[in-house]
Amino acid sequence: MTSGPVSGLSSSWDPSYRIRFDEAGPDGRLRTSGFMRYAQDLAWQHSTGLGFGRSWYAERGLTWLVRAAELVILDPPEMGTTLAARTSIAGIRRVFARRHGEFWLADGGRAGWVDTDWVLIDARGGPTRIPPIFAEAFGEGAPLPSIGRVTLPDAPAAAAQLQLRVRPHELDPYDHANNAIYLDWLEEAILASGETDARSAIERRPRRYRMEFALAAEAGAELESEVWRDGDGWSCRLRSAGAGPDRFRARLDAGEDMEEAQAR
């Protein structure tokens, strides 16, 4: 894997990734969650490359947490091929920054894109205003609306339910379930629903995922997911077991009307 500032500028970062055997699913292509893993890695490469590594944040009691994301899958790369990627700051607003990530296949075709909303957290665990140094180093981007949200109705009685538990290998360096794991859980829950078109929904191209990470899930947390068909797609709510608070809300759009998503 190689990386470096684009044309010597700090506003973007453009590594490439070779799709490993363990990153591909039964269809031989990068799993959906792989795009989120790359998006996180891109963000940390960019930050570290400009001098804002983990130690810089630790000394100041700061950290970034993902609160929302919109991911569009256009053409997942095949195992063994190389994926070109780029990340840049789409905008900064008070306590959160939005990153835009792009992914391209070896032939130049687009594999997908992702917008990720990162919130800056202080040592008390609460959101804190982003220091001006970040806009100076990464660029301010464009004005942003509010942070991404996913609003869901109550699950219908026919919603499929699945019991989940946060396992040790699903934890990230912050000791909670990594954001990409939620995508694995979402697709697992859809498949477990038993609907005849469940697999086609998570393999359709293009498709779009809208996600809100409401509350981090710690090691060993017992969780319950509810998924249900919702128009041309699926809705999902993940909460603490026993009707506890929402941890994750998501919507998968797998319909035919995806022109806007492809154009982004």
Secondary structure as GFF3:
##gff-version 3
##sequence-region A 1 264
A	DSSP	three_ten_helix	6	8	.	.	.	ID=ss1
A	DSSP	beta_strand	12	13	.	.	.	ID=ss2
A	DSSP	beta_strand	16	18	.	.	.	ID=ss3
A	DSSP	three_ten_helix	21	23	.	.	.	ID=ss4
A	DSSP	alpha_helix	32	49	.	.	.	ID=ss5
A	DSSP	alpha_helix	54	60	.	.	.	ID=ss6
A	DSSP	beta_strand	63	73	.	.	.	ID=ss7
A	DSSP	beta_strand	82	93	.	.	.	ID=ss8
A	DSSP	beta_strand	96	104	.	.	.	ID=ss9
A	DSSP	beta_strand	110	121	.	.	.	ID=ss10
A	DSSP	alpha_helix	132	138	.	.	.	ID=ss11
A	DSSP	beta_strand	160	165	.	.	.	ID=ss12
A	DSSP	three_ten_helix	168	170	.	.	.	ID=ss13
A	DSSP	alpha_helix	179	192	.	.	.	ID=ss14
A	DSSP	alpha_helix	198	203	.	.	.	ID=ss15
A	DSSP	beta_strand	207	213	.	.	.	ID=ss16
A	DSSP	beta_strand	222	230	.	.	.	ID=ss17
A	DSSP	beta_strand	233	240	.	.	.	ID=ss18
A	DSSP	beta_strand	246	253	.	.	.	ID=ss19
A	DSSP	alpha_helix	259	263	.	.	.	ID=ss20
###
